[in-house]
Amino acid sequence: MPSEISVSADTPMPKAYGFLPKGNRYKTLHCRKLTHKAARPLYIVLENKKQIGLRAPLAILDKVHKQAKQTLSTRRAATNKRDATDIAKASAEVEKQFPQMPQDERETVLKHGFKKHSGRVGRTNSIPLSRKVLLAVIAHVRHRHTAYDALLDQGIDREDARKSTRKDIERLLQKWGYLQGTLWKVRR
């Protein structure tokens, strides 16, 4: 593997190199690939032990910036298509697990629990869709249909507030047609 060298932000910039800040996955990936392909050193720029970007040859940076601009609309269209497919799958799973859930509640769960870049359970790839849907619906019910938030505001411990709202959550989920057994046995 071609060399990657960690440097601090204060380290002088090598001649004919430029800086690519962290944040654009497409540019970072292609900058890394092209620099390795050219057998040139790639500098990983660190500040307080955290990566803040890359230093790569200027010619490669220019090429990557141009490619990113040229392919932006195609990549966005592909992302939107993928996102729409993911939401459709999640919607079908909500319908399957909770057939009596009102449409407005379903839309709220999908809009909130599966919101992009939110860090919410619906966005994780580490658990199966059926589990993501269940956890998103439980969170929705907990916050919208129980006294959970009021209990937290009163200074009640999070776990105690969750325990005291479980029966209310189970009742509503069963009303919405959830039949797959006890909700609380499987931990995240």
C-alpha positions as CSV (number, residue, x, y, z in Angstrom):
1,M,0.0,0.0,0.0
2,P,1.4,3.4,-0.9
3,S,2.4,5.5,2.1
4,E,0.1,7.5,4.3
5,I,1.9,9.8,6.6
6,S,0.3,11.5,9.6
7,V,1.2,15.1,10.1
8,S,0.0,18.0,12.3
9,A,-1.7,21.0,10.8
10,D,1.4,23.0,11.7
11,T,3.7,20.8,9.5
12,P,4.8,22.8,6.4
13,M,2.9,21.9,3.3
14,P,5.0,19.8,0.9
15,K,5.7,21.4,-2.5
16,A,3.0,20.9,-5.1
17,Y,0.5,19.6,-2.5
18,G,-2.8,21.0,-1.3
19,F,-5.2,20.5,1.5
20,L,-8.6,18.7,1.3
21,P,-10.6,19.3,4.5
22,K,-12.5,16.4,6.0
23,G,-16.2,16.2,5.2
24,N,-16.8,15.2,1.6
25,R,-16.6,11.4,1.4
26,Y,-16.5,11.3,-2.4
27,K,-13.6,13.7,-2.6
28,T,-11.7,12.0,0.2
29,L,-12.1,8.5,-1.3
30,H,-11.1,9.6,-4.8
31,C,-8.2,11.7,-3.6
32,R,-6.9,8.8,-1.6
33,K,-7.3,6.3,-4.5
34,L,-5.7,8.6,-7.1
35,T,-2.8,9.5,-4.8
36,H,-2.1,5.8,-4.1
37,K,-2.4,5.0,-7.8
38,A,0.2,7.7,-8.5
39,A,2.4,6.1,-5.9
40,R,2.7,9.5,-4.1
41,P,2.6,10.0,-0.4
42,L,-0.7,11.0,1.1
43,Y,-0.6,13.1,4.3
44,I,-3.2,12.6,6.9
45,V,-3.5,16.0,8.7
46,L,-4.3,15.7,12.5
47,E,-5.2,18.3,15.0
48,N,-5.5,17.2,18.7
49,K,-5.3,13.6,17.5
50,K,-8.3,14.0,15.2
51,Q,-8.2,13.9,11.4
52,I,-9.0,17.2,9.9
53,G,-8.2,16.5,6.3
54,L,-5.7,15.2,3.7
55,R,-2.7,16.7,1.9
56,A,-2.5,15.4,-1.7
57,P,-0.8,16.5,-4.9
58,L,-2.4,19.6,-6.4
59,A,-2.9,17.9,-9.8
60,I,-4.9,15.1,-8.1
61,L,-6.9,17.6,-5.9
62,D,-7.8,19.6,-9.1
63,K,-8.9,16.4,-10.8
64,V,-11.0,15.3,-7.8
65,H,-12.7,18.7,-7.5
66,K,-13.6,18.6,-11.2
67,Q,-14.9,15.0,-11.1
68,A,-17.0,15.8,-8.0
69,K,-18.5,18.8,-9.8
70,Q,-19.2,16.8,-13.0
71,T,-20.8,13.9,-11.2
72,L,-22.7,15.8,-8.5
73,S,-26.2,15.6,-10.1
74,T,-25.8,11.9,-10.9
75,R,-24.7,11.1,-7.4
76,R,-27.5,13.1,-5.9
77,A,-30.1,11.4,-8.1
78,A,-28.7,8.0,-7.1
79,T,-28.8,9.0,-3.4
80,N,-32.3,10.2,-3.6
81,K,-33.4,7.0,-5.4
82,R,-31.7,4.9,-2.7
83,D,-33.2,7.0,0.1
84,A,-36.7,6.7,-1.5
85,T,-36.2,2.9,-1.7
86,D,-35.1,2.7,1.9
87,I,-38.1,4.7,3.1
88,A,-40.5,2.6,1.0
89,K,-39.0,-0.6,2.6
90,A,-39.3,0.9,6.1
91,S,-42.9,2.0,5.4
92,A,-43.8,-1.6,4.3
93,E,-42.1,-2.9,7.4
94,V,-44.1,-0.5,9.6
95,E,-47.3,-1.6,7.8
96,K,-46.4,-5.3,8.4
97,Q,-45.6,-5.0,12.1
98,F,-48.3,-2.4,12.9
99,P,-51.2,-2.9,10.5
100,Q,-53.6,-0.8,12.6
101,M,-51.2,2.2,13.0
102,P,-52.9,5.3,11.8
103,Q,-51.4,6.8,8.6
104,D,-50.4,10.1,10.2
105,E,-48.5,8.2,12.9
106,R,-46.8,6.1,10.4
107,E,-45.7,9.2,8.4
108,T,-44.4,10.8,11.6
109,V,-42.4,7.7,12.5
110,L,-40.8,7.5,9.1
111,K,-40.1,11.2,8.8
112,H,-38.6,11.5,12.3
113,G,-37.1,8.1,13.0
114,F,-35.5,7.7,9.6
115,K,-34.3,11.3,9.0
116,K,-31.0,11.5,7.2
117,H,-27.9,12.6,9.2
118,S,-30.0,12.5,12.5
119,G,-28.1,9.7,14.2
120,R,-31.5,8.1,15.0
121,V,-32.2,4.4,15.0
122,G,-33.7,4.3,11.6
123,R,-30.5,5.4,10.0
124,T,-28.2,2.8,11.5
125,N,-26.9,-0.1,9.4
126,S,-25.9,-2.2,12.3
127,I,-29.3,-3.8,13.0
128,P,-32.0,-5.3,10.7
129,L,-34.8,-3.3,9.3
130,S,-37.5,-5.1,11.4
131,R,-35.6,-4.1,14.6
132,K,-35.0,-0.5,13.4
133,V,-38.8,-0.1,12.7
134,L,-39.7,-1.6,16.1
135,L,-37.3,0.7,18.0
136,A,-38.4,3.8,16.0
137,V,-42.0,3.1,16.7
138,I,-41.3,2.5,20.4
139,A,-39.4,5.8,20.6
140,H,-42.2,7.6,18.8
141,V,-44.8,6.2,21.2
142,R,-42.6,6.9,24.3
143,H,-42.2,10.5,23.4
144,R,-45.6,11.3,21.8
145,H,-48.1,9.1,23.7
146,T,-46.7,8.7,27.3
147,A,-45.6,10.9,30.2
148,Y,-41.9,10.0,29.5
149,D,-40.7,13.5,28.7
150,A,-42.6,14.9,31.7
151,L,-41.0,12.3,34.0
152,L,-37.5,13.3,32.7
153,D,-38.3,17.0,33.3
154,Q,-39.2,16.1,36.9
155,G,-35.7,14.7,37.4
156,I,-36.7,11.0,37.2
157,D,-33.9,8.7,36.0
158,R,-34.1,7.8,32.3
159,E,-34.3,4.0,33.0
160,D,-37.0,4.5,35.7
161,A,-39.0,6.7,33.3
162,R,-38.7,4.1,30.6
163,K,-39.9,1.3,33.0
164,S,-42.8,3.4,34.2
165,T,-44.0,3.9,30.6
166,R,-43.6,0.4,29.2
167,K,-47.1,-0.8,29.9
168,D,-48.6,2.3,28.1
169,I,-46.3,1.7,25.2
170,E,-47.2,-2.0,25.0
171,R,-50.9,-1.3,25.1
172,L,-50.7,1.2,22.2
173,L,-48.4,-1.1,20.1
174,Q,-50.9,-4.0,20.6
175,K,-53.7,-1.7,19.6
176,W,-51.8,-0.9,16.4
177,G,-51.6,-4.7,15.8
178,Y,-48.1,-5.6,17.0
179,L,-48.2,-9.3,17.8
180,Q,-44.6,-10.4,17.8
181,G,-44.2,-11.0,21.5
182,T,-42.5,-9.2,24.3
183,L,-40.8,-6.0,23.3
184,W,-38.4,-5.7,26.2
185,K,-36.4,-8.9,26.0
186,V,-34.0,-7.8,23.3
187,R,-31.6,-5.0,24.2
188,R,-30.1,-2.6,21.7
